[in-house]
């Protein structure tokens, strides 16, 4: 578990739970909670630094499709399609 702090005023912005998958060198963000106040670039920078510190070459997370529009400018690409059957 890691804590994310603002680069602007050092306030706590969120908590992130991660799992490193060393075989693929991917840092998997299992969950994140908080409010980044539209500081998406800072969040990407923090995830990237955390992944590098764990010996990973990339990070990935699951999110609503709207996040893809926000994160594309940081090099994030869509990797999976999530399917569900409701009955």
N, C-alpha and C positions, 0 to 999 in steps of 0.2 A: 504494500500500500504506500502510495506517495501522495504528498500534498502539493498543490499548485498555488503559487503566490503571484500576485500581480507585479509586473515590471514597473508599473506606474506608481503605486502607493504601498506595495508590499503586503496588501491585504490577502487573506486566504480566499481563493477563488473556487477551489474544488478539491476533491479527493479522487485518486485514480487507482484502480486495482489492475495489475498487469500480470502476465505470465510469459516468460521467455521460452520460445521454442528454438533451442540452440541448433537443432538439426537443419532447419531452414533459415536460421539467423533472423527470425522475425520476432519482434516484440509485439505480443498480442495484448491489446488493451481490452480487458474483460468488462470493465465498467468504469464509468466516470460520473460524478455528480457535482453540481455546483453551478456557478454563474460566471462566465468569462467576460461579461460586459462587452461583447463583440471584439475582444482582443484575440481573434482567431490566430493571427500570426504568432503571437506569444505562445499560444497553446501548441501550435505545430512545432515551434522551436524547442519547447520543453520536451515534447514527445520524442523529437529527433535526438536531442541530447541524451535523454534517458535510454533510448534504444542503443545509441553508440556506446554509452557507458556499460551496457550489458553485453557488448560484443555483437550486437545485431546490425544488420545492414538495411533494415526497413522496419516499419511498424504498421499494424493494421487494427481496425476497430469496426464494429458494426454500428450503424446509425440509420436514421431515416434518410431517404433519398435527398431531401433538401440539404443535408449536410454536404453531399457531394458537390453541389453548386458552390457552396462556401469554400470548400477545401481544394477544389480543382486548381486554384491559382497557386497552391503550395505543392503541386505535383501528385496529389492523391488521385487514384484511378479506381473505377468500380471493378471489383474482383469477383463478387458472388451475386447470385440471385437467390433471395430467400423466398421459400414457398411455404404455404400453410393451407391446411384444409380445416375449415370450420364446419362443425356439424351439431 
